[in-house]
């Protein structure tokens, strides 16, 4: 993997993480530190899964 591809992968995962984290914030009613940490962690896992799914569909 070259630098450009690595940078694009990091940007893609960060974009998924931000979008999924924002979606989680829409659905949660009370944001306390523990829920914020759990939401950020789960959004990170989901972002990695979304990247993997997109790569699988694209046939890379």
C-alpha positions as CSV (number, residue, x, y, z in Angstrom):
1,X,0.0,0.0,0.0
2,X,1.5,3.3,-1.0
3,X,1.1,6.6,0.9
4,X,-1.8,8.0,-1.2
5,X,-3.8,4.8,-0.7
6,X,-3.1,4.8,3.0
7,X,-4.2,8.4,3.3
8,X,-7.4,7.8,1.4
9,X,-8.2,4.8,3.6
10,X,-7.6,6.9,6.8
11,X,-9.8,9.7,5.4
12,X,-12.5,7.2,4.4
13,X,-12.6,5.6,7.9
14,X,-12.6,9.0,9.6
15,X,-15.5,10.2,7.4
16,X,-17.5,7.1,8.2
17,X,-16.7,7.5,11.9
18,X,-17.8,11.1,11.9
19,X,-21.0,10.3,10.0
20,X,-21.9,7.3,12.2
21,X,-21.0,9.2,15.4
22,X,-23.3,12.1,14.3
23,X,-26.1,9.6,13.6
24,X,-25.7,8.1,17.0
25,X,-25.9,11.5,18.6
26,X,-29.2,12.1,16.9
27,X,-30.7,8.9,18.4
28,X,-29.3,9.2,22.0
29,X,-31.2,11.4,24.4
30,X,-28.7,12.0,27.2
31,X,-25.0,12.4,26.4
32,X,-22.8,11.5,29.4
33,X,-19.1,10.7,29.1
34,X,-19.6,6.9,29.2
35,X,-22.2,6.9,26.5
36,X,-20.0,9.3,24.4
37,X,-17.1,6.9,24.7
38,X,-19.2,3.8,23.9
39,X,-20.7,5.6,20.9
40,X,-17.3,6.7,19.6
41,X,-16.0,3.2,19.9
42,X,-18.9,1.5,18.2
43,X,-18.9,4.1,15.5
44,X,-15.2,3.3,14.9
45,X,-15.9,-0.4,14.6
46,X,-18.8,0.3,12.3
47,X,-16.6,2.6,10.2
48,X,-14.0,-0.2,9.7
49,X,-16.8,-2.6,8.8
50,X,-18.2,-0.1,6.3
51,X,-14.8,0.3,4.7
52,X,-14.4,-3.5,4.5
53,X,-17.9,-3.9,3.0
54,X,-17.2,-1.2,0.4
55,X,-14.0,-2.8,-0.6
56,X,-15.7,-6.2,-0.9
57,X,-18.4,-4.8,-3.2
58,X,-15.8,-2.9,-5.3
59,X,-13.8,-6.2,-5.7
60,X,-10.4,-4.9,-4.4
